[in-house]
Amino acid sequence: EPANAAYDKETDSIKDSVRGIDFNVALAQSIYDEAEEGETVSVPLTVTEPEITSEELEEVLFRDVLAEKSTSMSSSSSNRITNISLAAAAINGTVLNPGETFSFNGTVGQRTTAKGYKEAGAYVSGESVNQVGGGICQVSSTIYYCVLHADLEVVDRRNHMFSVSYLPLGMDAT
């Protein structure tokens, strides 16, 4: 069967495309049955090219920047900067193949002191409190901003109760 080339996240490489090859078994048997002993026979093959070859995928893989945004951490505490850096590092290098959905929480995981996260300001139930992992919403909000500008589908998003200073109103994602 033909198979399209695809990006393999496990090996960080392109999985090669495969040409499909098929033949009519009854026709092949008939050609074989009619052949003289020792005669070379040819069986007609049907070759089906994949829709995306390895060469084509290599040309376009990671070619385009869909969106980019930077947000300021100039007024952030060192704990908040640590949390933002850890969350960004957890996401860095994430690749989504067609049809896959990105999950911020699924990618970043639990924010714990064991992972190096520190207490910093966070909005919880309408209040600003110190919380382990506080500030990582700046990462999720910056990604959300880019997703909107890249015209990607948003499956689930929650906004903060209060506006944030690092993005325009309505562009945040907690």
C-alpha positions, 0 to 999 in steps of 0.5 A: 500500500502507498504511504505518505511521508510523515514527521516522526516525533519519536526520532525527530526525523521524516518517515519515508514515503512508500510507493504502492505496488499491486498486481492482478493475481489471476492475470499473473497466474495465467501468464505463468501457466502459459509460459514455457519451462525456463521462460522469463515472464513479466507481470504487469504491476500497478504502481501508486505514488504516495500523495506526499513524498519524503522529498516534498515533506523535507522541502516544506517541514518547518519552512514557515513561521505561522505567528510569533509574539514576545511579551515583556517580563520586565516587571516580573519577580524572579520567581515568576520569571523562573516559572515562565522559563520552566513552562516555556522549556517544557513546550519548546520543541513540541511538534504537532502533526496534522490532526493533532491537538496541543494541550498546554496543561498536557505538555507542561504538566503539573507545576510542582516545587519538585519540578522547580516551580516557585510561588508567584502571583496568580489569579485564583477565584477573583483574587491575586494570590501567591501560588506554585507556578504563578505566572505561567499564564503568560506563556499560555497567553502568548501561545494563544495570541499566536494561535489566533494570528496563525488562524489555527482552531482553538478547541478550549480556552479560558480567559483571566478574570482580570486583564493582563498587562502583557497582551491586548485585552481579550488575548489572554488564556489561563 
